[in-house]
Amino acid sequence: MKTIHYNPSLIEIEFAKIIADLREEIQKKSAVNTIVDITNNSTKDNPNLVLKLEDKDGDKHELIIQFIQRPDDLVAK
């Protein structure tokens, strides 16, 4: 499939949603941090997820996962 729109692309939007939907499965694998909230910014140029975390000491942290699809003509064949 030729990608026409990259800002954001359908692949970027889809994978941001998939990972956000896997919150419970991701939480099960973290022995140290609790996921307090996930903000899905899938309409931005390069979609991202902002995960708000809290560790066992009660300290708050943020983790940002950004999605960038390379243009089709840059992907190694």
C-alpha positions as YAML, in Angstrom:
chain: A
units: angstrom
residues:
- id: 1
  name: MET
  ca: [0.00, 0.00, 0.00]
- id: 2
  name: LYS
  ca: [1.39, 3.39, -0.97]
- id: 3
  name: THR
  ca: [1.25, 5.88, 1.86]
- id: 4
  name: ILE
  ca: [0.08, 9.28, 0.70]
- id: 5
  name: HIS
  ca: [-0.32, 11.14, 4.00]
- id: 6
  name: TYR
  ca: [2.42, 10.98, 6.63]
- id: 7
  name: ASN
  ca: [1.26, 13.73, 8.97]
- id: 8
  name: PRO
  ca: [0.04, 11.60, 10.70]
- id: 9
  name: SER
  ca: [-0.01, 8.39, 8.71]
- id: 10
  name: LEU
  ca: [-2.65, 5.72, 9.24]
- id: 11
  name: ILE
  ca: [0.07, 3.31, 10.41]
- id: 12
  name: GLU
  ca: [1.27, 5.77, 13.06]
- id: 13
  name: ILE
  ca: [-2.29, 6.31, 14.30]
- id: 14
  name: GLU
  ca: [-3.05, 2.58, 14.33]
- id: 15
  name: PHE
  ca: [0.04, 1.59, 16.31]
- id: 16
  name: ALA
  ca: [-0.40, 4.41, 18.83]
- id: 17
  name: LYS
  ca: [-3.92, 3.09, 19.48]
- id: 18
  name: ILE
  ca: [-2.77, -0.54, 19.66]
- id: 19
  name: ILE
  ca: [-0.11, 0.22, 22.25]
- id: 20
  name: ALA
  ca: [-2.45, 2.45, 24.28]
- id: 21
  name: ASP
  ca: [-5.02, -0.38, 24.25]
- id: 22
  name: LEU
  ca: [-2.36, -2.78, 25.63]
- id: 23
  name: ARG
  ca: [-2.13, -0.77, 28.86]
- id: 24
  name: GLU
  ca: [-3.20, -3.65, 31.11]
- id: 25
  name: GLU
  ca: [-0.80, -6.14, 29.51]
- id: 26
  name: ILE
  ca: [2.07, -3.64, 29.75]
- id: 27
  name: GLN
  ca: [1.19, -2.94, 33.40]
- id: 28
  name: LYS
  ca: [1.41, -6.65, 34.24]
- id: 29
  name: LYS
  ca: [5.02, -6.71, 33.01]
- id: 30
  name: SER
  ca: [6.20, -3.73, 35.09]
- id: 31
  name: ALA
  ca: [7.30, -4.72, 38.58]
- id: 32
  name: VAL
  ca: [8.32, -1.18, 39.55]
- id: 33
  name: ASN
  ca: [5.92, 1.33, 37.95]
- id: 34
  name: THR
  ca: [2.15, 1.76, 37.86]
- id: 35
  name: ILE
  ca: [0.64, 3.33, 34.75]
- id: 36
  name: VAL
  ca: [-1.50, 6.17, 36.11]
- id: 37
  name: ASP
  ca: [-2.64, 7.52, 32.74]
- id: 38
  name: ILE
  ca: [-1.95, 7.31, 29.00]
- id: 39
  name: THR
  ca: [-2.61, 10.29, 26.76]
- id: 40
  name: ASN
  ca: [-2.90, 9.37, 23.09]
- id: 41
  name: ASN
  ca: [-1.90, 12.30, 20.86]
- id: 42
  name: SER
  ca: [-2.60, 10.48, 17.59]
- id: 43
  name: THR
  ca: [-3.71, 13.55, 15.62]
- id: 44
  name: LYS
  ca: [-0.31, 15.28, 15.85]
- id: 45
  name: ASP
  ca: [2.23, 15.30, 13.02]
- id: 46
  name: ASN
  ca: [4.26, 12.59, 14.75]
- id: 47
  name: PRO
  ca: [1.77, 10.89, 17.05]
- id: 48
  name: ASN
  ca: [2.89, 10.11, 20.57]
- id: 49
  name: LEU
  ca: [1.72, 8.47, 23.73]
- id: 50
  name: VAL
  ca: [2.43, 10.12, 27.06]
- id: 51
  name: LEU
  ca: [2.53, 7.58, 29.87]
- id: 52
  name: LYS
  ca: [2.23, 8.97, 33.39]
- id: 53
  name: LEU
  ca: [3.84, 6.55, 35.79]
- id: 54
  name: GLU
  ca: [4.24, 6.24, 39.53]
- id: 55
  name: ASP
  ca: [6.99, 4.12, 41.05]
- id: 56
  name: LYS
  ca: [6.86, 2.16, 44.30]
- id: 57
  name: ASP
  ca: [8.25, 5.15, 46.22]
- id: 58
  name: GLY
  ca: [5.38, 7.33, 44.98]
- id: 59
  name: ASP
  ca: [7.59, 9.34, 42.60]
- id: 60
  name: LYS
  ca: [5.86, 10.43, 39.40]
- id: 61
  name: HIS
  ca: [7.46, 10.00, 35.96]
- id: 62
  name: GLU
  ca: [6.52, 10.55, 32.31]
- id: 63
  name: LEU
  ca: [7.51, 8.38, 29.39]
- id: 64
  name: ILE
  ca: [6.84, 9.55, 25.83]
- id: 65
  name: ILE
  ca: [6.62, 7.10, 22.94]
- id: 66
  name: GLN
  ca: [6.67, 8.79, 19.54]
- id: 67
  name: PHE
  ca: [5.65, 7.17, 16.25]
- id: 68
  name: ILE
  ca: [7.38, 8.17, 13.01]
- id: 69
  name: GLN
  ca: [6.81, 6.37, 9.74]
- id: 70
  name: ARG
  ca: [9.58, 6.77, 7.21]
- id: 71
  name: PRO
  ca: [8.51, 7.71, 3.70]
- id: 72
  name: ASP
  ca: [8.17, 4.66, 1.45]
- id: 73
  name: ASP
  ca: [11.07, 5.73, -0.77]
- id: 74
  name: LEU
  ca: [13.46, 5.76, 2.23]
- id: 75
  name: VAL
  ca: [12.67, 2.25, 3.41]
- id: 76
  name: ALA
  ca: [15.40, -0.27, 2.52]
- id: 77
  name: LYS
  ca: [14.26, -2.81, -0.03]
...
